[in-house]
Amino acid sequence: MSQETLDTLINLGYIVASVLFIYGLKMLSSAGTARRGNVISAAGMLLAIVATLLTRGMSFQWIVVGLAIGSVVGAWAARAVKMTAMPEMVALFNGFGGLASLLVGWVEYYEKWLGGVRAEQVGNQTATLIAVFFAVLIGGVTFTGSVVAYGKLSEKLAGRPVLFRGQRVVNGALLLAIIVLGVLLVARPAESEWVMYAIVALALTLGVMAVIPIGGADMPVVISLLNSYSGLAGAAAGFVIVNNVLIVSGSLVGASGIILTSIMCRAMNRSLGNVLFSGFGAVGGGGGQKRLVGDVKATTHEDAYLVLESARSVVFVPGYGMAVAQAQHAVRELGDLLEANGAEVNYAIHPVAGRMPGHMNVLLAEADVPYEQLVEMDVINPQMPTVDVAVVIGANDVVNPAAREDPASPIHGMPIINVDQARTVFVLKRSMASGFAGIENPLFYGDNVRMLFGDAKQSIQQLVAEFKNT
């Protein structure tokens, strides 16, 4: 086979892989086609790897070894990870993508500018050096930022924001220093080995400094933003090694991550700048929020069963508490029993419920809840006044009516699921503790609200038992 024919096949493979990426990404937008879209995207990645292995001059043996090791580790991790730990696993994956891009840029710099390669062999030297700089910068920020996000999500680090005087000035100075060093790198690459070391160190530091002031309540936004960063780092690495499919796939991930970040911010009625720099949640109690007064009305499983048994419409509103209790299968079983009893059952999903975008969708899909029963906030809210029973499972901030009624509340203006408008509301919580945003919830004091205290999974299982024993 001639080199010209081989190059044509490689480019054709890259084009087909890019089409599979785009088609698979489109299918990920629907819960009903998401699994198939994931398979199609994986097939595109396999084709891209095969096409890359056909490139002459590459040590494809090592690539195959890395592919085998990565596949084994990835398959083991996917099977071993608990669904409650999925957000931190996603954070780590984002971080590893950033680290890979950093290493690609770093290695290319050493090979082409410190390894004796003549400038004319590099091609467009300035463009390549700029791509190297961005691969290292974005990759470094993504890696350490993702590690910090992992620590917050896994509770190995405190979830509250870490703030100190002059923090923004320090972060701005770090970014300015990196840009200055980047200019030096592009201007004198052969004499700038120390500059590359400095850029790597400062990029890794900036990643930590950028994420520590962000509170746990904003983690869904951080996860989607870091996902975008990992894609941009990958695209930069693609320019470094002149790999078209890496440029395309990285751009797709970067663009989709930015769009998802925008959706998350709109769901909280906050700007991205406010999420990144406000230190939301640093002080508990909600600042000037109204002091809550009233009586909390607890209920029993027996009384809750009697209300549910007569209900004609029931809406479950899941939150992170459902993930912690791993109650999704019990919730699905209760939903099936309610349907068999003649009730219409839906699951209302808030865009930022849980610790990552789509967290509740993933949990309920794992429990085989029918896709058509997963209802978005904007669809369920107009129906809420006609709902007989709303069952809130571990959610807090996304059902807090203070967002709608209290101008002094830190979350005022954030769209919520209006469960307080249902005829009866059951709230399943372990205690009266505030949610991740650190503010109290007046919902718990409502006349139509009953608190069912205890582990969410055990509470749901007791309700299931009541249905089965009657």
N, C-alpha and C positions, 0 to 999 in steps of 0.2 A: 504494500500500500504506500503510495507516494505521500510526502509530507503535506502537500496541498490538500489531498483527499482527507487525510487525518485531521487537519485543521478545520476543514469544512464540517466533518462529523462532530468534532468537539463543540464548535459554535452552534451547530444544530441542536446538540444535546443541551447546551446552555439555554437556548431559546425555549425548548420544550419544558425544561425544568422551571424556567421563569413563569411559563404559562400555568404549569401545575401549581406553583406557589400562589399565583394570583387567584386561580380558581378555588384552591383549597381555602385561602383566606376568606374569600367570599362565602363559602359554605360554613365557615366558623361563625358567621353572623346569626345563624339560626340554630336553636337547640336541637331541632330535629335532624339537621344535616352535619352537626359539628364533628361527630366521630368520623364520618366519611371524609369530611374536609381535612381532618388531621391525618388520615391515612394517605390521602392524595398529596398533601404537602410533604409527608415523609417520603413518598415515592419520588417526588421531585428532588428532594435532597439526595436520595440514593443515586438518582441519575446524574446529578451535578457532581457527586463524588466520583462516579465512574468516569465521567467525561474528563475530570481533572486528572485522574490517574493515567489517562491516555496521553497527557502532555509529556513530551520528551524532556529528559534531563531531570525529572523529579524522582526522589527516593520513595517510590510508591510502596516499597516494602514496609517502610516505617509508617506510612499513612494507613496501610491495611492493619498493622499492629495496633495503632492508635484507635482505628475504627472498631476493632474487635474489643479492645479493653473498654472503650467508651460505651459500646453497646451493652456489654455485660453489666457495667456499673449503672448505666441508665435504666436498664430493665429491672435490676435489683432494687434501685432506689424508688422507681415508680410503683413496684409491688409492695415494698416495705413501708413506704411513707403512709402515715395516718392522714385521713382527710382533714383533720384539724390542723395538721402541719403542712398542708399544701401551700399556703401563702409564703411561708419561709422557704419552702423548696423552690418556688418560683423565683423568689428573691435571689437565692443562690445561683440558679440557672442564669439569671440576668448577669450576675456578677462574673460567672465563668465565661460568658460570652464577651464581656468587656475585657477580662484578663487575656483571653485569646487574641483579641484585636491589639491590645497593648504589646503583647509578645511578638506578633507579626510585624508591627511597625518597628519595634526595637531591633529585631533580628535583621530586617531589611536594611536598616540604617547601618548596622555594623558590617553587613556583607558588602554593601555597595559603596560606602564611603570610608570605612576603616579596614576593608579587606583587600584593598589594592585594585579595585575595579575602576577603570578610567571613566571620567565623567561622560564621555561620548557614548559609553556603553549603557549608561543609566537611562538615556532618553531625555525627556523633559525634566531636567534636574530640579528646577524650582517647584513644579507641580507635584513631583513625587515627594519632595521634602515636606511640602505643605500637607500632603496626605499622611505622611509618616507622623508629623506633629499632631494632627487631629486624631489619628488612630491611638496614639499614646495618651493624649490628653483625655479624650472621651472614654477610652478604655479604662484608664486608671481611676477616673471619677466614678465610673459605673461599678468597677470592682469593689472598691472600699465602701462606696455608698450602699451597695447591695449587701455587703457584709454587715454594716450597721443596721440596715433594715431587717436583715435576718435576725440579728440579736434582739431587736425590739419586738419583732413578731413572735419569736420563740421565748420571749421573756428572760433571755439570758442577759439582756440589758434593760434598764428602766425604760418603760414606754413613754414617759413624760418627756417634753422637750428639754434639752440642755442648753441653757442660755447664759451669756456673760456679757459684761459691758464691752462695747466696741466690737461685737461679733461680726456685724456686717462689714465694718472697716477691715477687719482681719481677712475675711473671705474675699473682699474686693482686692486687697493687697496681694493675696495669693494668686488670684486670677490675673492681675496685672503683671506680676512677676513671671508667670508662666508665658504670657503673651510676649513679653520682652525677650525671654529666653528662646521662644519659638522663632522670633525674628533673627536672633543670633545664629540659631541652628540653620536656618535657610540661607543666611548670608555666608557663613563659613563652616560648612558641614564637616570638612576634613579635620578641622582644628577644634571641634566642639564636642568631644567625647564627654567632658565634664558637664556640658550643657544638657546633654541627653539624660545623664544621671539625675541632674537637678530637676528636669521636667518630669521625669518619672516620679521622683520623691514628692514634688509639690502636687502633682495630679492625684496621687494616692491620698495625700493629706487633705486636699480640697474635697475629695469624695466624702471623707469622714465629717469634715466641717459643714458640708452642705446638708447632711441628713440628720445630724444630732439635734438641730433645733426644731425638728418636725416631730409632732406628737403622734402617739399611736392611733388616734382617731383619724388621722390623715393618711394612714398607710395605704389605703386603696389607690390614692392619687400617686403616692411615691412609687408604688409597685409599677403602675402603668407608665410613669415617667422614666423610671430606670429601664423598663422594657424598651422604650423609645431610644434611650441612650445606647443600649446594647446594639440596637439596629444601626444607629448612626455610626457607632464605632466599627461595626462590621462593614458598612459601606465604605468607610475611610480605608479600612484594611484592603478592601477590594480594589480601590484605586492604587494602593501601594503595590500590590502584586499583579495588577492588571487582570483581574478576574471579573468578567462581566456578570456572572450569576451571583457572585458575592455582593456586587454593587446593587443589583436588582433586589435580592432578598433582604439586604440590610436596609435599603430604602423603604421597602414595604413594611418591615418591622418598625422602622423609625416613624413613618407616616401614621401607621395604624396606632402606635403607642401615643403619639401626640393627639390624635383624634379621641382616643379613649380617655386620655388625661383631661381633655376639654369636657368630655361628657361627665366625668367624675366631678369636675369643678362646678359645672352647671347644676349637678344633682345636689350640691351643698350650697349653691348660690354664693360661691366665693371665687375669687380670681386665683390664678396659679401663683401670682406673687404673694397673695395673702396666705396661701397654704405653705409656701416655702419660707416665708420670712416673718410671719406673725407670731410664731411660738405658741400657737393655739393649744390650750390645755395645760400651759405651764403652771397656772394657778388654779387649783380646784375650787369648786363651789360656784363658778359662773359669774364672779365679779358682782355686778349690780343686779343680778337676777332677783326677781321677787322672792321673798321668803315664803316658803310653802307652809300652809296650815291646813288642818283637816284630819280626818280619820281614814286610815287605810283599812279596807274591809277584806279580811282573809276569807277563804272558802275551803271546802273539803272536796275530795275527789268524788264523793257520793253526790254532793249538791251540784258540782260541775257536770257530772254525768246526766243528771235530770234535765238540766238546761240544754245540753247538747243533744240529748235524745229527742227533744221536741223541736229542735231547730230545723228549718227548711233550707237555710243557707249559712255556710260556715267558711270563714276565710282564715287561713293560717298565715301568720307573719313571722318568718324565721329571722333570727339574728345570730350573732356569734355564740350566744349561749347554747343554741342548738348544736353548733359545731363542737363546742367543748364537751357537751354531754353525749355527743354522737347519737343524737336522738332522731336522726332523719328517717331511719327504718321504722321506728315506732310511730313517728308522725304519719308516714305513709300508710301504715297498718290502720291507724285510727281514721285517717281519711277514707280508706276503703270501707270501713265499717259504717261511717257516716253516710257514704254514698249508698251502701246497701240498705240503709235505714230511710232513704228517700231524700237526703239533703244534697244540695248543690255545693261542691267543695272546690275552692280555689286556693292558690298559694300566692300571696302578694309579695313581690320582690322589689326592695328598694335598691337603687343602683350602687349605693355605698354600704350596704349591709355586709357585715363580716370584715375580713382583713385583706381582701384583694378583690378586684373586679370580677363579678360572676361567681363569687364564693358560694352563695346560697344555691345558685343554679347547679353548680357542680355537685354539691351535697345531695340535693333532691334528685338529680339525675342518677347519682349512684344508687339511690334508694328506689329507682324505677318509677318515680312519680311521672305521670303522663305530661308530655311537654305542653299540651294545650291547657293544662291547669295552672301553669306558671304565668302569672299576670303581672304586667308592669304597673308601677305606681300610678301613672297617668290614666290608666284604664280602670283600675280598681277604685280610685278615689270617688268618682261620681256615683259609684254603686254602693259605697259604704253606708249611707243612711238606710238602705234597705236590707243590710246584712243582719241576720239574727244574732250571730256570735262571731266575734273576732278573737282568735287565739294567738297571743303574742308570745313567742318562744325565744326568750333570751335577747330580744331586741330592746333597745332603750332609746338612743338618740334619734333613730329614724322614725319613731312614733311619738316623739315629744311635742305636745301641742304648744309648748313655749316658743317653738320656732315660728308658729303662726300667730301667737297672741301676745307675747312679751317682748317689746322693743329692747328691753335691757338684757335679754338673753344673748349669750355669745353665738348661738345658732339661729338667731332671729332671721327670718327670710329663707331659711333652708327648706326646700320642699320635703314634706313628710308624708307618710301613709296615715290617713285620717282615721285611725282605728277608734278614736274617741267618739266618732259619730255613729258607730254601730250600736245596735240595741243593747247588747251585752258584750263585755270585754273580759276575757280571762288572760291574766298576765302571769306567765310561768317564770319565776326567778328564784334564785337561792336566797336572796336577801333584798334589802332595800338599797343596796349599794348603787351608786351612780354608774353610768356607762363610761365608755372610753373617753368621751368628751369631758367627763368630770363634772357634770351639772345634774341637778335634780330634775325629776320628771313629774309635773303636775298630773299626768295621766293617772298615776297610781291612786290619786285622791278623788277621782271622778265617781259620781253617784252610780254610774252603770258599770263600774270596774270592780272586779274581784281578783284578789291576788292568790295564786296557788303556789305557795312556797315549797322549795325542795329541788332536787335534781330533776331537770327537765325530762330526761329519758324515763326515770322512774315514775314521774307524775303521769306522763303519757301512757306508759305501760299499765298503770293502775286504772286509767280511764278505759283503755282497751279491755282490761279484765272485767270492768263493770259492764261493758257492752256484751261481752261473751258470756257472762254469768247470768244475764237477765233473760 
